[in-house]
Amino acid sequence: MKIIPEQDAVKSAAISIARNIIETDHSDNFLLNMMRHLIAFGDTLISKTEAIDSNTPIACSCGCSYCCHMQVKVTPPEIFLIFAYILKTFNIGEQDRLNKRILSNRLLTEGKTLDERILLKRETPCIFLTDHSCDIYKARPLICHAWHSLNRDGCESAFISEDAHAEIETAPLRNYVLSMIREAIKDICINMNWEYDAYELPSAIFSCFHDENPMKNWLLKHHLFNKDVYAGNDSEKLS
């Protein structure tokens, strides 16, 4: 049985880390630094706890990408961490390819039900999936960071079944710790009166590309993600 820390202790520690950085880091990138520290805190807690109980090995491995066909939602601080990574590591050609993927994904998925999206999953992999590998692995969303399967065959069966409600056995500790960190981020954002919700990854990145300084404007309490910057007739841009 895995040892799971007290829930309030994990969340409270994450909030303390976030508040300390907000109060002491006066750089333009304090939000990104906050996210990096929170993720490092989560990774350290997980690795130390899993070292005590390593009887259930993680089944995930390089090249396995069944879960990378789900539509992922992200929070604003996660979005800005990802976008900063894109601007730092993607060249112009790679950014152009990413934008085409975003448009393709949105054209196929927006307005569709979950069951309808499941049927389209082979056509709508994650916008950052290339040759079964994650283009933003070092800055991937918390939900991706937390998701670790304990049964690769189960992932494959769920993918093939096209069942939106298929259950997959995952590592509970990782889900727990990262979900508490995400809850801490939510509390911080709400307390600071920053726009907060969970947004679909393609549309969130699209919004960042269409704002001159997305993180700065969001910190200034501008509404960045709930405005309609997408035109459904952009399909001609995909060619």
Backbone hydrogen bonds, N-H to C=O, Kabsch-Sander energy under -0.5 kcal/mol:
donor,donor_aa,acceptor,acceptor_aa,energy
4,I,2,K,-0.7
10,V,6,E,-1.6
11,K,7,Q,-2.0
12,S,8,D,-2.8
13,A,9,A,-2.1
14,A,10,V,-2.1
15,I,11,K,-2.4
16,S,12,S,-2.2
17,I,13,A,-2.2
18,A,14,A,-2.4
19,R,15,I,-2.8
20,N,16,S,-2.2
21,I,17,I,-1.8
22,I,18,A,-2.4
23,E,19,R,-2.2
24,T,20,N,-1.7
25,D,21,I,-2.7
26,H,24,T,-0.9
30,F,27,S,-1.2
33,N,29,N,-2.4
34,M,30,F,-2.4
35,M,31,L,-2.1
36,R,32,L,-2.3
37,H,33,N,-2.2
38,L,34,M,-2.3
39,I,35,M,-2.5
40,A,36,R,-2.2
41,F,37,H,-2.3
42,G,38,L,-2.3
43,D,39,I,-2.7
44,T,40,A,-2.4
45,L,41,F,-2.3
46,I,42,G,-2.5
47,S,43,D,-2.7
48,K,44,T,-2.3
49,T,45,L,-2.0
50,E,46,I,-3.0
51,A,47,S,-1.4
52,I,48,K,-0.6
52,I,49,T,-0.9
53,D,49,T,-1.0
59,A,149,S,-3.1
60,C,149,S,-0.7
63,G,132,H,-0.6
64,C,61,S,-2.0
65,S,63,G,-0.6
68,C,65,S,-1.1
69,H,66,Y,-0.9
70,M,67,C,-1.3
72,V,70,M,-0.8
74,V,199,Y,-3.2
79,I,75,T,-2.4
80,F,76,P,-2.4
81,L,77,P,-1.6
82,I,78,E,-2.3
83,F,79,I,-2.9
84,A,80,F,-2.4
85,Y,81,L,-1.5
86,I,82,I,-2.2
87,L,83,F,-2.5
88,K,84,A,-1.6
89,T,85,Y,-2.3
90,F,86,I,-2.7
95,Q,91,N,-2.4
96,D,92,I,-2.4
97,R,93,G,-2.2
98,L,94,E,-2.1
99,N,95,Q,-2.3
100,K,96,D,-1.8
101,R,97,R,-2.0
102,I,98,L,-2.5
103,L,99,N,-2.2
104,S,100,K,-2.3
105,N,101,R,-2.8
106,R,102,I,-2.5
107,L,103,L,-2.4
108,L,104,S,-1.6
109,T,105,N,-1.9
110,E,106,R,-2.0
112,K,109,T,-2.2
117,R,113,T,-2.3
118,I,114,L,-2.1
119,L,115,D,-1.2
120,L,116,E,-0.6
120,L,117,R,-0.9
121,K,118,I,-1.2
123,E,120,L,-1.6
124,T,120,L,-1.0
126,C,68,C,-2.9
129,L,126,C,-2.0
130,T,128,F,-0.6
130,T,133,S,-3.0
133,S,130,T,-1.2
135,D,128,F,-3.0
137,Y,134,C,-1.0
139,A,136,I,-2.3
140,R,137,Y,-1.1
145,H,141,P,-2.3
146,A,142,L,-2.3
147,W,143,I,-1.4
148,H,146,A,-0.6
150,L,169,E,-3.0
151,N,169,E,-0.6
155,C,151,N,-1.5
156,E,152,R,-2.3
157,S,153,D,-2.5
158,A,154,G,-2.3
159,F,155,C,-2.3
160,I,156,E,-2.4
161,S,157,S,-2.2
162,E,158,A,-1.0
163,D,158,A,-0.7
164,A,162,E,-0.6
166,A,163,D,-1.6
170,T,168,I,-0.5
171,A,148,H,-2.5
175,N,171,A,-1.8
176,Y,172,P,-2.5
177,V,173,L,-2.9
178,L,174,R,-2.2
179,S,175,N,-1.9
180,M,176,Y,-2.0
181,I,177,V,-1.9
182,R,178,L,-2.1
183,E,179,S,-2.1
184,A,180,M,-2.1
185,I,181,I,-2.2
186,K,182,R,-2.2
187,D,183,E,-2.3
188,I,184,A,-2.3
189,C,185,I,-2.6
190,I,186,K,-2.5
191,N,187,D,-2.4
192,M,188,I,-2.1
193,N,190,I,-0.9
194,W,189,C,-2.8
199,Y,74,V,-3.4
199,Y,197,D,-0.6
201,L,72,V,-2.7
204,A,200,E,-2.3
205,I,201,L,-2.4
206,F,202,P,-2.1
207,S,203,S,-2.1
208,C,204,A,-1.6
209,F,205,I,-2.1
210,H,206,F,-1.1
211,D,208,C,-1.4
217,N,213,N,-2.5
218,W,214,P,-2.3
219,L,215,M,-2.4
220,L,216,K,-1.4
221,K,218,W,-1.8
222,H,217,N,-2.5
224,L,222,H,-0.9
229,V,227,K,-1.1
232,G,230,Y,-0.5
234,D,231,A,-1.5
236,E,233,N,-0.7
237,K,234,D,-1.9
238,L,235,S,-1.7
239,S,236,E,-0.9
